[in-house]
Amino acid sequence: MKRNELNDLAAFVAVADAGSFTRAAAQLHMSQSALSHAIRQLEERLGIRLLARTTRSVSPTEAGRRLLGTLRPALADITTEISRLSEFRDKPAGTLRITAAKHAAIAVLWPKLRTFMGEYVDVKVELSVDEGLIDIVAGNFDAGVRLGERVDNDMIAVRISPDIRLAVVGSPAYFARHPVPNTPHELSKHDCINYRQKTSGGLYACEFEKDGQELTVRVEGSLVFNDSDLVVQAAIDGRGLAPVFATQVSEHVAAGRLISVLDDWCQPFPGYFLYYPTRRQTPPALAALVDALRYRT
């Protein structure tokens, strides 16, 4: 295969993934006309139309989808093997792109990244904070961090935190005006601070368990946020009860700014995992990061 043919095949994958000649041209740092010409040449050589074009979108034909099924893993293997050349250096190098939820980024990733970056000075890290469930392959991320129960089965998952526990907290001022709930059902009598999930758009439903009994409770209140830090601050300010991760409020509870209730109903669940696609070879920089983040009991 000639070099230009390989370039045209890579260009075809870029257009199919982007769904647009304009976006693909920007990613490839080439003009849209040059990219269109390359795709036309590829289709003419093969004698098959690979892309269906409309005024609004570009999508692969049936033949194009079949070719993509072969090209994507092949190009991924080439990219991986090229990145492995950094093994011949004294230390791993390159840029790692990671997506993580805000709590995971602050509570788990950053404390370990500070040390990691000092040890691997040739590695750059781009951390994208996003509460949504990102497709890390489509988003061109090397890895993602999510709760264990939310990681797809086709990913390699490495535990990077202990189990996490829910906590329901309120301020001393709030409990001076309201009784302490003894069961999750009694939360219906309280002004609760809700968290709106950015992925689904729905309100977070609290999951409780005690003596084998599982309860899912949706709470009501006068405040709704889509940021967990604001939920915590509102609870400190006495605006209601807040269901949050226990690690988010441990210092506030210890200092007496918040009081934790229903602890016997808040059972641990799997914590955070770093996940990444299955590859024949893991790039050295990613392998070093996995080792640095791995949770060790």
C-alpha positions as CSV (number, residue, x, y, z in Angstrom):
1,M,0.0,0.0,0.0
2,K,1.3,3.4,-0.9
3,R,1.7,6.2,1.7
4,N,-1.0,8.3,0.1
5,E,-3.5,5.4,0.2
6,L,-2.9,5.0,3.9
7,N,-3.4,8.7,4.5
8,D,-6.7,8.6,2.5
9,L,-8.0,5.7,4.6
10,A,-7.1,7.6,7.8
11,A,-8.9,10.6,6.3
12,F,-12.0,8.5,5.6
13,V,-12.1,7.3,9.2
14,A,-11.8,10.9,10.4
15,V,-14.7,12.1,8.3
16,A,-16.9,9.2,9.3
17,D,-16.2,9.7,13.0
18,A,-16.7,13.5,12.8
19,G,-19.8,13.2,10.6
20,S,-18.6,16.3,8.9
21,F,-15.9,17.3,6.3
22,T,-15.5,20.6,8.1
23,R,-14.8,19.2,11.5
24,A,-12.6,16.4,10.1
25,A,-10.6,18.9,8.1
26,A,-10.0,21.0,11.2
27,Q,-8.9,17.9,13.2
28,L,-6.5,16.9,10.4
29,H,-5.2,20.4,9.9
30,M,-6.0,20.4,6.2
31,S,-8.4,22.3,3.9
32,Q,-11.9,21.0,3.4
33,S,-11.4,20.9,-0.4
34,A,-8.2,18.9,0.0
35,L,-10.0,16.4,2.3
36,S,-13.0,16.1,-0.1
37,H,-10.5,15.5,-3.0
38,A,-8.8,12.7,-1.0
39,I,-12.0,10.9,-0.2
40,R,-13.2,11.2,-3.9
41,Q,-9.8,9.7,-5.0
42,L,-10.2,6.8,-2.5
43,E,-13.8,6.0,-3.7
44,E,-12.7,6.1,-7.3
45,R,-9.8,3.7,-6.7
46,L,-12.1,1.3,-4.8
47,G,-14.9,1.8,-7.2
48,I,-17.3,2.0,-4.2
49,R,-19.0,4.9,-2.6
50,L,-18.0,5.0,1.1
51,L,-19.8,8.1,2.3
52,A,-23.4,9.3,1.9
53,R,-23.4,13.1,1.7
54,T,-26.3,15.5,2.3
55,T,-26.3,19.2,2.9
56,R,-26.4,18.7,6.6
57,S,-24.5,15.5,7.4
58,V,-22.1,12.9,6.2
59,S,-22.6,9.2,7.1
60,P,-20.9,6.0,6.0
61,T,-22.6,3.7,3.4
62,E,-23.0,0.0,4.1
63,A,-19.7,-0.6,2.4
64,G,-18.2,2.3,4.3
65,R,-19.3,0.8,7.6
66,R,-17.8,-2.5,6.7
67,L,-14.5,-0.9,5.9
68,L,-14.6,1.1,9.1
69,G,-14.9,-2.1,11.1
70,T,-11.5,-3.1,9.8
71,L,-9.8,0.3,9.7
72,R,-10.6,1.5,13.2
73,P,-8.9,-1.3,15.2
74,A,-6.0,-1.4,12.6
75,L,-5.3,2.3,13.0
76,A,-5.7,2.1,16.8
77,D,-3.0,-0.6,16.8
78,I,-0.8,1.5,14.7
79,T,-1.3,4.5,17.0
80,T,-0.6,2.3,20.0
81,E,2.6,0.8,18.6
82,I,3.9,4.3,17.7
83,S,3.2,5.5,21.2
84,R,5.1,2.4,22.6
85,L,8.3,3.9,21.0
86,S,8.5,6.0,24.1
87,E,9.5,2.8,26.0
88,F,12.9,3.4,24.5
89,R,13.1,6.6,26.5
90,D,14.2,6.7,30.2
91,K,10.7,7.7,31.3
92,P,7.1,7.5,29.9
93,A,6.2,10.5,27.8
94,G,3.3,12.1,26.0
95,T,-0.2,13.5,26.8
96,L,-2.8,11.6,28.7
97,R,-6.4,12.8,28.3
98,I,-8.7,11.7,31.2
99,T,-12.4,12.4,31.8
100,A,-13.8,12.2,35.3
101,A,-16.7,13.5,37.5
102,K,-15.9,16.5,39.7
103,H,-15.9,14.6,43.0
104,A,-13.6,11.9,41.6
105,A,-11.2,14.5,40.1
106,I,-10.9,16.4,43.4
107,A,-11.1,13.6,46.0
108,V,-9.2,10.8,44.2
109,L,-7.3,11.9,41.0
110,W,-5.7,15.2,42.0
111,P,-4.1,14.0,45.3
112,K,-2.3,11.3,43.4
113,L,-1.6,13.3,40.2
114,R,0.4,15.8,42.2
115,T,2.9,13.1,43.0
116,F,2.7,11.4,39.6
117,M,3.5,14.6,37.7
118,G,6.5,15.2,39.8
119,E,7.9,11.7,39.0
120,Y,7.0,11.7,35.3
121,V,8.0,15.1,34.1
122,D,7.7,14.1,30.4
123,V,4.0,13.2,30.8
124,K,1.3,15.8,30.3
125,V,-2.2,15.3,31.7
126,E,-5.3,16.9,30.4
127,L,-8.2,16.3,32.9
128,S,-11.7,17.0,31.6
129,V,-14.3,17.3,34.4
130,D,-17.7,16.1,33.2
131,E,-20.6,14.5,35.1
132,G,-21.9,12.8,32.0
133,L,-21.2,9.3,30.8
134,I,-18.6,10.1,28.1
135,D,-17.7,7.6,25.3
136,I,-14.0,7.8,25.9
137,V,-13.2,6.2,22.5
138,A,-15.3,8.7,20.5
139,G,-14.1,11.6,22.7
140,N,-10.5,10.6,22.1
141,F,-9.7,10.1,25.8
142,D,-7.1,7.7,27.0
143,A,-9.1,6.8,30.1
144,G,-12.0,7.8,32.2
145,V,-12.9,7.6,35.9
146,R,-16.4,6.6,37.1
147,L,-18.1,4.7,39.9
148,G,-17.6,0.9,39.4
149,E,-21.3,0.3,38.7
150,R,-21.2,2.7,35.8
151,V,-18.3,1.2,33.8
152,D,-19.0,-0.7,30.6
153,N,-18.1,-4.4,30.7
154,D,-15.9,-4.1,27.5
155,M,-13.5,-1.8,29.3
156,I,-10.5,-2.6,31.4
157,A,-11.3,-1.3,34.9
158,V,-8.9,-0.7,37.7
159,R,-10.1,0.3,41.2
160,I,-8.5,3.6,42.4
161,S,-10.5,4.3,45.5
162,P,-12.1,2.4,48.5
163,D,-15.8,1.8,48.7
164,I,-18.0,5.0,48.9
165,R,-20.9,5.6,51.3
166,L,-23.8,7.9,51.0
167,A,-24.4,10.4,53.8
168,V,-27.5,12.4,54.7
169,V,-26.4,15.6,56.4
170,G,-28.0,18.8,57.8
171,S,-26.7,21.7,59.9
172,P,-27.2,22.1,63.7
173,A,-29.4,25.1,62.9
174,Y,-31.7,23.0,60.6
175,F,-32.0,20.3,63.3
176,A,-32.9,22.9,65.9
177,R,-36.1,23.5,63.8
178,H,-36.7,19.9,62.6
179,P,-36.6,16.4,64.2
180,V,-33.9,13.9,63.2
181,P,-35.2,11.3,60.7
182,N,-35.0,7.7,61.9
183,T,-35.8,6.0,58.6
184,P,-35.5,7.0,55.0
185,H,-39.3,7.3,54.7
186,E,-39.2,10.2,57.1
187,L,-37.2,12.2,54.6
188,S,-40.6,13.0,53.0
189,K,-41.3,15.3,56.0
190,H,-38.1,17.3,55.5
191,D,-36.9,20.0,53.2
192,C,-34.3,18.2,51.2
193,I,-31.7,19.7,48.8
194,N,-31.9,17.9,45.5
195,Y,-29.1,17.2,42.9
196,R,-30.1,17.2,39.2
197,Q,-28.0,14.7,37.3
198,K,-26.3,16.2,34.2
199,T,-26.5,12.9,32.3
200,S,-30.2,12.1,32.5
201,G,-31.5,15.5,33.6
202,G,-33.4,13.7,36.4
203,L,-33.2,14.3,40.1
204,Y,-30.9,12.0,42.1
205,A,-32.7,9.1,43.9
206,C,-31.2,8.1,47.2
207,E,-30.5,4.4,47.6
208,F,-30.6,3.0,51.2
209,E,-30.1,-0.5,52.6
210,K,-30.4,-2.0,56.1
211,D,-30.6,-5.7,57.2
212,G,-31.2,-6.8,53.6
213,Q,-34.0,-4.2,53.0
214,E,-33.3,-1.9,50.0
215,L,-35.1,1.4,49.6
216,T,-34.9,4.0,46.8
217,V,-36.2,7.3,48.0
218,R,-36.9,10.4,46.0
219,V,-36.8,13.5,48.2
220,E,-38.5,16.9,47.8
221,G,-37.4,20.4,48.7
222,S,-37.2,24.0,47.8
223,L,-33.6,23.8,46.3
224,V,-32.2,22.0,43.3
225,F,-28.6,22.2,42.1
226,N,-26.6,20.4,39.4
227,D,-23.3,21.0,41.4
228,S,-22.6,19.0,44.5
229,D,-20.5,21.7,46.1
230,L,-23.5,24.0,46.2
231,V,-25.6,21.2,47.7
232,V,-23.1,20.9,50.5
233,Q,-22.9,24.7,51.0
234,A,-26.7,25.0,51.2
235,A,-26.8,22.3,53.8
236,I,-24.1,24.1,55.9
237,D,-26.3,27.2,55.6
238,G,-29.2,25.4,57.1
239,R,-31.3,25.2,54.0
240,G,-32.2,21.5,54.3
241,L,-31.0,18.0,54.3
242,A,-28.5,16.9,51.7
243,P,-27.7,13.4,50.4
244,V,-24.1,13.5,49.4
245,F,-21.0,11.3,49.4
246,A,-19.6,10.9,52.9
247,T,-16.1,11.9,51.8
248,Q,-17.5,15.2,50.6
249,V,-18.6,16.3,54.1
250,S,-16.3,14.3,56.4
251,E,-14.4,17.5,57.5
252,H,-17.7,19.5,58.0
253,V,-19.1,16.6,60.1
254,A,-15.9,16.4,62.2
255,A,-16.0,20.2,62.7
256,G,-19.6,20.2,63.8
257,R,-20.8,22.3,60.8
258,L,-22.9,19.3,59.7
259,I,-24.6,16.4,61.4
260,S,-24.9,13.0,59.7
261,V,-28.1,11.0,60.0
262,L,-29.4,7.6,58.9
263,D,-25.9,6.3,59.0
264,D,-27.2,2.7,59.6
265,W,-29.1,2.9,56.3
266,C,-26.1,4.2,54.3
267,Q,-24.1,1.1,53.2
268,P,-20.9,1.2,51.2
269,F,-21.0,0.6,47.4
270,P,-18.1,0.2,44.9
271,G,-16.0,3.3,44.6
272,Y,-14.1,4.8,41.7
273,F,-12.5,2.9,38.9
274,L,-10.1,4.1,36.1
275,Y,-11.2,2.5,32.9
276,Y,-9.8,2.4,29.4
277,P,-10.2,0.4,26.1
278,T,-8.7,-3.1,25.7
279,R,-5.5,-2.8,23.7
280,R,-2.8,-5.2,22.7
281,Q,-0.3,-2.9,24.3
282,T,-0.9,-0.3,26.9
283,P,1.0,3.0,26.2
284,P,3.8,3.4,28.8
285,A,2.5,6.7,30.1
286,L,-1.0,5.2,30.7
287,A,0.6,2.1,32.3
288,A,2.5,4.3,34.7
289,L,-0.7,6.3,35.6
290,V,-2.6,3.1,36.2
291,D,0.0,1.9,38.6
292,A,0.1,5.3,40.4
293,L,-3.7,5.4,40.8
294,R,-4.3,1.8,41.6
295,Y,-6.0,1.4,45.0
296,R,-4.0,-0.8,47.4
297,T,-5.7,-2.0,50.6
